[in-house]
């Protein structure tokens, strides 16, 4: 094999043909057969998932931890959403190909969705990266497949429908990865899934009822803008827009009464702007600071600090909402290795930019905001709402969920093809449905495990081992 000189790249790389990369993928089957991915049975040394949740709680805001547990207790799928750390342990102790990509780290069904690209077209993609880290590609696939099985069971589907949806997810991942493997890499890099394209594909095969529901989801995403957020989250106080407090979910600190916090906040915003491109900084120069509040978001991330910033322009109808979310170490790090980025917010941002075809132009990172005298925390920053929307998974019937599971498998394959070797992954996956069937078996088995773990959570809450506030 020949080498290229490091004249253009920072270091020398081996040159392999696409067929050679495929062969490397095929050779991995000798060590990790595709059928081995069907395996799931809890090993004797498997840690108690409740203990893992307790360990996570130690690094989180104490008064928000009960909200997290309460949200996880709402249903088996809600528990699954918050249980990325227990599943990371499980995945790391299964047969692993070590064909590495930039993993999402938490690739469940509701971490895919719609949002606006910089050219204002609505795209569909992975949209949560709190746990992103380079790791073995099948960890994401298995997390996604497990979520499909859990959601299908929760929707009351029969065994055949559950299996069909999971298998469709794995099938689309495998076949789309083969498509990307045959493309020029720059074409892969520029590829994206436009919502209009998806709608045309689905309109041809779905029922009128399913089409109406999807169109409602799409239209709802178009309305999710900073202007709508201003109307929903704020009210006028003495002629100034202020975020409405809804404790404990939305807590406003009061910049008038807390000038020190306001000064610290401005410092954090300045650090954030330094991580943006110059043209993005120019946009932010047109806005001035309006207000900020702590806002609880999601399920798994509840308890990490999350703030909402209100920025206002010269006109009363041009607000810009930014969200600061605390970034902690990825749940994959104990098993896949630490991030190359010292700042966890930078880890999230870099991972998102690599995986998404049309990342938020205002993605950045910062630190600061010392609350209660604690050490400054690390954050990433993004727009709060920019035509963001999710499909209504609980309302889906078996055909709808099957199509949606395939769409998510397609989006995950596209993200992995951008950051790994599609030819190597495709070589491993092969042209038969052996991998699909194995992932189907795993997804169904892990959904059963999820039910048991969910019951453990409920038991811990009932025994007052875990504090929980439900309904928030």
Protein Blocks (a to p, Z undefined) as FASTA:
>chain_A
ZZddfklmmbdcddddfklmmmmmmmmmmmmcfklmmpccddfklccfklmmmmmmmmpc
fklmmmmmmmmmmpmklmmmmmmmmmmmmmmmgccekiacddehiacfklgccdddfkop
acdddfbfklgccddfklmmmmmmmmmmmmmmmnopafklmmmmmmmmmmmmmmmmmmmm
mpcfklmmmgccdfklmmmmmmmmmcfklmmmmmmmmmmmmmmcfklmmmmmpcceehia
cdddddfkbcceblmlmmmlmmmmmmmmmmmmmmpcfklmmmmmmpccfbdcdddehjll
goiacdddddddfbfklccddddddddddfklmmnopafbfblklmmmmmmmmmpmbdcf
kbccdeejiehhiacdddddddfbgoiacddfklpcfklmmmmmmmmmmmmmmmmmmmmc
fklmmmmnombfklmmmmmmmmmmmmmmmmmmmmmmmmmmmnomagcdehZZ
